[in-house]
Amino acid sequence: MARILFNHVYKRYGKYKEVAVKDFNLEVEDQEFLVFVGPSGCGKSTTLRMLAGLEDISEGEIYIGDTIVNNYPPKDRDISMVFQNYALYPNMSVYENIAFGLRLRKQPKHEIDLAVKRAARVLEIENYLDRKPRELSGGQRQRVALGRAIVRTPQAFLMDEPLSNLDARLRVQMRSEIISLHRKIGVTMIYVTHDQVEAMTMGDRVVVMNRGVIQQVDTPEQVYNKPVNMFVANFIGNPPMNFIDGRIREEAGKLDFHTNRFKLRLTEKQAYHLRKENLVDMTVVLGIRAENISFDEIVMEAFPDSVLTGILQFNEFLGSDRYYHMDIGTEQTLVVRAHPRHHYDDGTKVTVALDMNKALFFHKTTGVLLTD
C-alpha cells in the first residue's frame, strides 16, 4: 500500500505536441478510494495509463510511495489494473485466470492456491473456479477480473471504466461490491469513470477533469454543493444545475438579481461576495439545483423576495420524484424537482420559490464560482 503523487505531469501527442493532460498535480493518500470523472477525451484514462506505465510521461514526475516510477516498466510498479474489457483467457478456468499472474512470477504452488481461494472467497466466486469465462455472466466475469488483480496484493489498484459493459442493475450491484472490496483489503484505489453517479457514490474524493486539466478535487458532497466553476456544476448532478443569466443591481442598500422578467433578493453573504468582486451593475450567472426550488408555500413564506412564475412545458415522472421543466421567460429553462404529490398539467402557470441560501453565483465570462 502506498501514497501516489503526480507532480506537474503532462502528456503530449503527435507532431504538434497536442496536450492531452496538462500540469496534473495530485496527491492520493494511502488506502484512499479516488475517482477520476469527466467527459470522454478529458484525459482521465490517459492519466491512469501513465501511472500504470502503459503511456510515457511527456513531462513531470509520478511517485508510488517514495519512488519516482517514470522509467519503470509496468511489471515493476507493483500495481494491478482492471480494464473495461475483462481480458480473460477463454481457454482457462476461473482458477487458472486468477492464478496466471502469480504463476508467471513463479510463486510456490501452495501460495498460489491459498491466494486464489482467498480472493475467490472475498469476491464470492468460490463455486465457479472450475468454470470457463464463457459459462459466466457479465458480473461474474468482472469479479474474476477483479480477483486476478487483488490476488497479487499490490500497492494500488487502478480501474478504468470496469463496469461499462454491464447492464444498469449489475452496475449498481458491482459498485457496492467494489466499495466493499476496498474496505476489506484497505488498498489504494484509483477508479476512472465518465458516469457521475459512480463517481459520487464510490469515491472518498472525486477528481473532476476537463480537457486534460483538473477542475476540482474534493469530497462528493463538496463537489456537488460547492462546485468551483460552471463546468463542474453542470457535469455533476442529474439533472444538471440550473443556470440563469442576470444583472446585479442595488436598491435601498440591498442587492437583487435582475432578469427581464423577475428579480430575486440576494442573501447578505451573497451580497458581500459580489460587492467584494465589484460586480454590482454587472452580468453574472445564478446557479441553483432543482431540489432547491419549490412549489411549497412554506418555502415561499421563507423567501418572499425570491419567487417567480412560469409556464410548465413538460414533466418527467421518476417514481419518488417528478421533474418539471418551466419556461420562465429567459433563454434558460428552469428544472424543478418536486414530490409526486405535486401534479400539474403541461401548460399550467405556476409559482415557485428559490431557496436563496442554496443559490450560487458564477462569473459570466470565466465561469468561476463567486460565492460560497
Buried (B, 14 or more C-beta within 10 A) or exposed (E): BBBBBBBEBBBBEEEEEEBBBBBBEBEBEBBBBBBBBBEEBBBBBBBBBBBBBBBEBBBBEBBBBEBEBBEBEBEEBBBBBBBBEBEBEEEBBBBBBBBBBBEEEEBEEEEBEEBBBBBBEBBEBEEBBEBBBEEBEBBBBBBBBBBBBBBBEBBBBBBBBBBBBBEEEBBBBBBEBBBEBBEEBEBBBBBBBBBBBBBBBBBBBBBBBBBBBBBBBBBBEBBBBBBBBBBBBBBBBEBBBBBBBBBBBBEEEEBBBBBEEBBBBBBEEBBEBBBEBEBEEEEBBBBBBBBBBBBEEEBBEBBEEBBBEBBBEEBEEEEEEBBBBBBBBBEBBBBBBBEEEBEBEEEEEBEBBBBBEBBBBBBBEEBEBBBE
